[in-house]
Each structure stands twice: as C-alpha cells, then as structure tokens.
Amino acid sequence: MKPSTAHITICRRCSARICWALTTANGKRQPVDAEPSAKGNLAVMQGPDGVLYVRSITAARPDTRPGEWQAMPHHATCISPPPRRSSSGQRTRAGVRPAPQRWQP
C-alpha cells in the first residue's frame, strides 16, 4: 500500500517525496520516505482519522499488519547534510574588544 497524494510533501533540503507521520510511541512527527521500501524498519498505516501513524519494526513485531506498508525514515536517506549547530549554543568571539582609555590629569 502507498500513501495517498494528500499526505505527500517535498523535503526542503533534498527535494525528495516524503510523508509526515505520528509515532505511536510518543506522538511526535517523523518524516518517512513516500515510496515503500523492503529494507525499511518502519511500518506506516493510515488511521481511521486520516492521519498517518508510524511504528518501528522490531524483533517482537517483525511483520507488517494488514493496511501497513514498510518504509524508511527520511533522516536515513536524505542526501543533504543536517544543518550545523554550535556545540555550546553561544557565539564565539572573533577578536578582542579594546578597553576604554582612562585619562588621568
């Protein structure tokens, strides 16, 4: 099964076709490749409310259920590098600021 065209959008970094799905574990949004993949480690299904839901394929539940399709997380297949972030979140100083002169009479 494939996702409907209403769920498909384009990745801003690599222009690939993706779908946004809610994780069943914590309800966070996760980008998933729109094309089904036999190598994927996610099972995606459309819920009765029309929203896509995604769960991990694990050793405990290795097979997909009826109505699910196997997909790859888009973070694993995106060809564009992730945005760079500073390690501490603070700006580094580019130079030394001169101290004000103090005149003494």
N, CA, C and O of each residue as an XYZ file, in Angstrom:
420
protein
N       0.848     -1.184      0.000
C       0.000      0.000      0.000
C       0.883      1.234      0.000
O       1.941      1.243      0.629
N       0.464      2.255     -0.688
C       1.193      3.521     -0.747
C       0.383      4.612     -0.068
O      -0.835      4.491      0.062
N       1.047      5.676      0.366
C       0.299      6.797      0.955
C      -0.463      7.557     -0.128
O      -0.059      7.567     -1.291
N      -1.547      8.180      0.255
C      -2.307      8.977     -0.704
C      -1.532     10.254     -1.026
O      -0.660     10.675     -0.266
N      -1.860     10.850     -2.143
C      -1.143     12.061     -2.565
C      -1.382     13.229     -1.621
O      -0.600     14.179     -1.615
N      -2.439     13.181     -0.825
C      -2.704     14.255      0.139
C      -1.656     14.289      1.246
O      -1.431     15.336      1.853
N      -1.014     13.154      1.515
C      -0.019     13.080      2.586
C       1.393     13.379      2.094
O       2.284     13.615      2.910
N       1.619     13.375      0.799
C       2.977     13.515      0.265
C       3.362     14.982      0.183
O       2.588     15.819     -0.281
N       4.562     15.277      0.638
C       5.138     16.614      0.557
C       6.587     16.475      0.100
O       7.061     15.364     -0.137
N       7.277     17.581     -0.023
C       8.653     17.597     -0.521
C       9.597     18.011      0.604
O       9.312     18.952      1.345
N      10.727     17.300      0.730
C      11.754     17.653      1.708
C      12.387     18.980      1.294
O      12.724     19.167      0.125
N      12.550     19.892      2.237
C      13.129     21.208      1.933
C      14.615     21.142      1.630
O      15.142     22.013      0.937
N      15.304     20.118      2.141
C      16.752     20.050      1.946
C      17.147     19.287      0.690
O      18.074     19.693     -0.011
N      16.449     18.173      0.392
C      16.893     17.342     -0.735
C      15.837     17.200     -1.831
O      16.109     16.564     -2.850
N      14.658     17.761     -1.661
C      13.558     17.738     -2.640
C      13.009     16.334     -2.904
O      12.434     16.094     -3.966
N      13.172     15.413     -1.968
C      12.607     14.075     -2.117
C      11.158     14.077     -1.652
O      10.747     14.947     -0.884
N      10.386     13.102     -2.118
C       8.988     12.968     -1.721
C       8.932     12.262     -0.359
O       9.444     11.153     -0.206
N       8.302     12.921      0.631
C       8.206     12.369      1.981
C       6.776     12.492      2.485
O       5.951     13.192      1.899
N       6.503     11.801      3.580
C       5.246     11.915      4.316
C       5.589     12.182      5.774
O       6.598     11.691      6.280
N       4.756     12.952      6.439
C       4.915     13.164      7.869
C       3.945     12.243      8.580
O       2.764     12.199      8.238
N       4.431     11.509      9.564
C       3.607     10.567     10.312
C       3.840     10.768     11.808
O       4.899     11.231     12.231
N       2.845     10.418     12.585
C       2.964     10.487     14.039
C       3.457      9.151     14.555
O       2.971      8.100     14.138
N       4.428      9.188     15.469
C       4.937      7.948     16.041
C       3.928      7.418     17.059
O       3.302      8.185     17.789
N       3.784      6.098     17.093
C       2.847      5.507     18.052
C       3.427      5.512     19.455
O       2.677      5.427     20.428
N       4.749      5.609     19.583
C       5.391      5.581     20.895
C       5.145      6.866     21.685
O       4.795      6.811     22.864
N       5.331      8.039     21.031
C       5.214      9.288     21.787
C       4.435     10.385     21.059
O       4.320     11.493     21.582
N       3.906     10.110     19.884
C       3.080     11.086     19.185
C       3.838     12.211     18.515
O       3.231     13.214     18.138
N       5.160     12.077     18.352
C       5.940     13.108     17.674
C       5.902     12.878     16.167
O       5.695     11.756     15.707
N       6.104     13.953     15.402
C       6.105     13.860     13.939
C       7.440     13.323     13.445
O       8.497     13.702     13.949
N       7.382     12.438     12.454
C       8.590     11.855     11.885
C       8.458     11.845     10.366
O       7.435     11.409      9.840
N       9.487     12.324      9.651
C       9.442     12.239      8.190
C       9.770     10.821      7.726
O      10.703     10.188      8.221
N       8.985     10.340      6.770
C       9.126      8.984      6.241
C       9.164      9.094      4.729
O       8.443      9.907      4.151
N       9.999      8.282      4.073
C      10.024      8.268      2.613
C       8.657      7.846      2.085
O       8.032      6.936      2.629
N       8.192      8.510      1.022
C       6.869      8.234      0.481
C       6.808      6.897     -0.251
O       5.747      6.277     -0.319
N       7.936      6.449     -0.797
C       7.958      5.179     -1.509
C       8.188      4.034     -0.535
O       9.109      4.100      0.279
N       7.370      2.981     -0.599
C       7.606      1.812      0.263
C       8.967      1.182     -0.035
O       9.438      1.217     -1.171
N       9.589      0.611      0.988
C      10.912      0.010      0.849
C      10.955     -1.304      1.615
O      10.543     -1.367      2.774
N      11.453     -2.351      0.968
C      11.575     -3.651      1.628
C      12.658     -3.631      2.707
O      12.642     -4.462      3.615
N      13.609     -2.676      2.614
C      14.680     -2.555      3.602
C      14.291     -1.665      4.778
O      15.073     -1.507      5.715
N      13.104     -1.087      4.742
C      12.685     -0.149      5.775
C      12.486     -0.795      7.127
O      12.161     -1.978      7.221
N      12.683     -0.012      8.174
C      12.492     -0.514      9.537
C      11.292      0.132     10.221
O      11.173      0.100     11.446
N      10.400      0.722      9.415
C       9.190      1.339      9.940
C       7.963      0.741      9.263
O       8.004      0.379      8.087
N       6.884      0.642     10.010
C       5.594      0.238      9.459
C       4.678      1.449      9.545
O       4.485      2.010     10.624
N       4.112      1.855      8.411
C       3.282      3.056      8.330
C       1.860      2.631      7.980
O       1.654      1.756      7.139
N       0.886      3.256      8.629
C      -0.509      2.994      8.298
C      -1.320      4.273      8.446
O      -0.953      5.184      9.187
N      -2.425      4.316      7.725
C      -3.333      5.446      7.839
C      -4.423      5.082      8.819
O      -5.107      4.072      8.652
N      -4.589      5.903      9.842
C      -5.586      5.645     10.862
C      -6.986      6.002     10.397
O      -7.145      6.595      9.330
N      -8.002      5.655     11.172
C      -9.378      5.979     10.789
C      -9.648      7.481     10.739
O     -10.606      7.922     10.105
N      -8.796      8.267     11.411
C      -8.943      9.723     11.379
C      -8.239     10.346     10.173
O      -8.277     11.565     10.011
N      -7.595      9.533      9.319
C      -6.919     10.038      8.124
C      -5.474     10.418      8.348
O      -4.798     10.823      7.402
N      -4.977     10.302      9.564
C      -3.606     10.657      9.906
C      -2.711      9.427      9.713
O      -3.128      8.299      9.974
N      -1.476      9.660      9.252
C      -0.519      8.568      9.126
C       0.149      8.320     10.466
O       0.539      9.258     11.160
N       0.277      7.046     10.825
C       0.942      6.634     12.051
C       2.095      5.716     11.692
O       2.006      4.943     10.738
N       3.179      5.800     12.454
C       4.365      5.007     12.175
C       4.812      4.305     13.459
O       4.733      4.861     14.554
N       5.281      3.073     13.292
C       5.846      2.325     14.409
C       7.105      1.641     13.916
O       7.270      1.423     12.716
N       7.988      1.303     14.835
C       9.223      0.603     14.491
C       8.936     -0.875     14.301
O       8.122     -1.464     15.012
N       9.616     -1.462     13.333
C       9.554     -2.903     13.147
C      10.650     -3.485     14.033
O      11.830     -3.192     13.844
N      10.257     -4.305     14.995
C      11.195     -4.849     15.972
C      11.200     -6.373     15.896
O      10.439     -6.975     15.138
N      12.055     -6.971     16.683
C      12.107     -8.437     16.736
C      10.816     -8.994     17.328
O      10.403    -10.097     16.970
N      10.178     -8.257     18.217
C       8.927     -8.710     18.809
C       7.769     -8.650     17.797
O       6.886     -9.508     17.806
N       7.784     -7.626     16.924
C       6.763     -7.492     15.880
C       7.457     -7.248     14.536
O       7.501     -6.113     14.060
N       8.003     -8.313     13.919
C       8.793     -8.135     12.704
C       7.973     -7.986     11.422
O       8.505     -7.514     10.417
N       6.710     -8.368     11.424
C       5.903     -8.331     10.205
C       4.963     -7.143     10.215
O       4.594     -6.620     11.267
N       4.585     -6.729      9.006
C       3.617     -5.655      8.887
C       2.211     -6.238      8.971
O       1.972     -7.372      8.557
N       1.308     -5.470      9.498
C      -0.092     -5.880      9.618
C      -0.837     -5.502      8.344
O      -0.308     -4.748      7.528
N      -2.054     -6.008      8.157
C      -2.847     -5.580      7.002
C      -3.096     -4.070      7.059
O      -3.453     -3.534      8.108
N      -2.910     -3.400      5.945
C      -3.091     -1.954      5.879
C      -1.821     -1.168      6.137
O      -1.818      0.052      5.968
N      -0.740     -1.822      6.540
C       0.542     -1.152      6.774
C       1.472     -1.365      5.585
O       1.341     -2.342      4.848
N       2.405     -0.448      5.409
C       3.466     -0.653      4.437
C       4.794     -0.348      5.092
O       4.864      0.426      6.047
N       5.836     -0.952      4.583
C       7.184     -0.833      5.144
C       7.876      0.353      4.495
O       7.829      0.507      3.275
N       8.514      1.186      5.290
C       9.151      2.400      4.772
C      10.431      2.691      5.535
O      10.676      2.142      6.609
N      11.245      3.572      4.951
C      12.482      4.037      5.571
C      12.246      5.402      6.207
O      11.496      6.212      5.661
N      12.876      5.675      7.363
C      12.824      7.040      7.898
C      13.616      7.957      6.978
O      14.685      7.580      6.498
N      13.108      9.145      6.733
C      13.767     10.028      5.770
C      15.110     10.529      6.275
O      15.974     10.875      5.469
N      15.309     10.578      7.582
C      16.606     11.006      8.112
C      17.719     10.067      7.649
O      18.868     10.489      7.516
N      17.393      8.811      7.404
C      18.398      7.830      6.980
C      18.720      7.938      5.493
O      19.791      7.506      5.069
N      17.825      8.501      4.698
C      18.031      8.536      3.248
C      18.235      9.938      2.687
O      18.533     10.073      1.500
N      18.087     10.973      3.486
C      18.247     12.351      2.998
C      19.695     12.568      2.588
O      20.611     12.294      3.364
N      19.907     13.060      1.371
C      21.263     13.220      0.859
C      21.889     14.552      1.257
O      23.090     14.751      1.070
N      21.098     15.457      1.797
C      21.609     16.752      2.220
C      22.103     16.646      3.659
O      21.440     16.019      4.484
N      23.253     17.244      3.983
C      23.745     17.162      5.362
C      22.844     17.940      6.305
O      22.211     18.910      5.890
N      22.774     17.532      7.566
C      21.956     18.266      8.533
C      22.533     19.657      8.784
O      23.728     19.873      8.585
N      21.699     20.600      9.218
C      22.211     21.948      9.486
C      23.230     21.930     10.617
O      23.104     21.167     11.575
N      24.235     22.779     10.490
C      25.292     22.839     11.509
C      24.823     23.666     12.687
O      24.161     24.690     12.524
N      25.172     23.211     13.862
C      24.846     23.939     15.089
C      26.104     24.073     15.914
O      26.983     23.213     15.874
N      26.184     25.148     16.654
C      27.345     25.306     17.526
C      27.207     24.360     18.711
O      26.097     23.999     19.102
N      28.323     23.966     19.270
C      28.291     22.973     20.341
C      27.716     23.532     21.635
O      26.989     22.829     22.337
N      28.026     24.782     21.963
C      27.556     25.330     23.227
C      26.337     26.223     23.061
O      25.708     26.596     24.051
N      25.996     26.569     21.836
C      24.865     27.443     21.626
C      25.214     28.906     21.765
O      24.361     29.763     21.533
N      26.463     29.223     22.142
C      26.882     30.611     22.285
C      27.770     30.991     21.116
O      28.420     30.146     20.501
N      27.783     32.284     20.825
C      28.647     32.780     19.764
C      30.086     32.769     20.210
O      30.381     33.013     21.380
N      30.980     32.491     19.293
C      32.405     32.585     19.618
C      32.868     34.004     19.316
O      32.343     34.664     18.419
N      33.830     34.451     20.055
C      34.330     35.803     19.867
C      35.315     35.834     18.710
O      36.167     34.956     18.576
N      35.185     36.851     17.883
C      36.043     36.969     16.709
C      37.330     37.726     17.031
O      38.342     37.505     16.366
N      37.325     38.589     18.005
C      38.509     39.384     18.313
C      38.456     39.911     19.735
O      37.619     39.502     20.539
N      39.355     40.815     20.022
C      39.432     41.401     21.353
C      38.887     42.805     21.275
O      39.249     43.572     20.384
N      38.025     43.139     22.196
C      37.479     44.488     22.245
C      38.421     45.349     23.072
O      38.755     44.979     24.198
N      38.858     46.484     22.546
C      39.783     47.319     23.315
C      39.081     47.926     24.536
O      37.901     48.274     24.488
N      39.830     48.041     25.611
C      39.311     48.645     26.822
C      39.318     50.161     26.657
O      40.211     50.702     26.004
N      38.355     50.845     27.227
C      38.339     52.303     27.116
C      39.521     52.919     27.847
O      39.937     52.448     28.905
N      40.051     53.985     27.255
C      41.182     54.660     27.897
C      40.664     55.525     29.033
O      39.599     56.135     28.950
N      41.450     55.555     30.088
C      41.120     56.397     31.214
C      42.181     57.467     31.316
O      43.361     57.174     31.511
N      41.758     58.701     31.183
C      42.703     59.826     31.281
C      42.786     60.298     32.715
O      41.791     60.532     33.401
N      44.004     60.419     33.113
C      44.195     60.938     34.452
C      44.900     62.285     34.315
O      45.897     62.401     33.602
N      44.377     63.303     35.003
C      45.021     64.636     34.902
C      46.299     64.755     35.688
O      46.929     65.812     35.687
